[in-house]
Amino acid sequence: MVTLLPHAPAMALRRWLGLGLSVLLCFSLGCALEKKVVKSKVGEKVGLPCCHEIPSSESLHNYRVYWQKNTTDVVTAYAEGKKMYEHIQFPQRYENRTEMDTRNLTLWISPVEILDNGSYQCVVQHFRHSQNSYVLCDERVTLIVTADFSDPNVTAEVFANSCESAEMVVRCSSHGGFPKPKISGALNNMSVEWNARWVSKSSLSLYNVTGEVQLNVTKDTEFSCTIEYDGFTKSTSLLLKKTNDCVVPTVSPSYNVITASSIIIIVSLLAVTLAARYFPRHVCSHCCKPQDSVEEDVKECTKPMSSKVSSETSSV
């Protein structure tokens, strides 16, 4: 045991040197310590880079290349310069949608679909007829697929209105996007909390989103709705108008006012009635009178004259 101690540092040094050479070889072959990420939208054409590029002095005949998704589905495979069909079952959905560059081994997918979202792996083997094959590189790349949402549609419905404020429900909706979005709103640059719901057939299907919020609007205010998904945004604004057509409620008169008004009306009616009866009986003496009264007055007026004549006659 004592005689082996001097050799222990040498063994550890060789182990660390071997590890360092492995790391250096990994970097020289294009091995990445961080996972590569590629983003694309539905309907576009996207290229997934491989971890190796065939030198111009060589050809694809000296390599085997495998592109697979989630380590289960083989997207494409090449051996000795030709695509491999034997003993490999390719998913039908990749048919006529994928091709590989024979020089830099990039996998091209067109048109991109939602189901293409996920992790891919490029495996490159180098071999010669006189030697066994060995793996040059084995690297993963993540494809993030997005689909644009429609411009948000914002509507407002007033369900209660007064002179001071308007109670309304504001709705915002957008559809046909991916991945699951975040919906946000702002009223006078102040954020509002949505009552939101999402509709999608699965985690790898297009989403529809609808948000609803109840607001108390006291003046004309600008409201905005924003849909956020994987770094992209769609926004729409709507001017919420407070209507000025309000009806002021009429206040019924008090009991005292009603009583006083009734007394005034009654007194006025009595005064008019008495006046109508009083004035015809106290007109001036030369005013017209009924016929009977005139005859009586004539008789009364003629009596003194008759007496006067009779007296004069008797004296004669």
Disulfide bonds with the S-S distance in Angstrom:
Cys50-Cys122 1.92
Cys51-Cys137 1.94
Cys163-Cys246 2.35
Cys172-Cys225 1.90
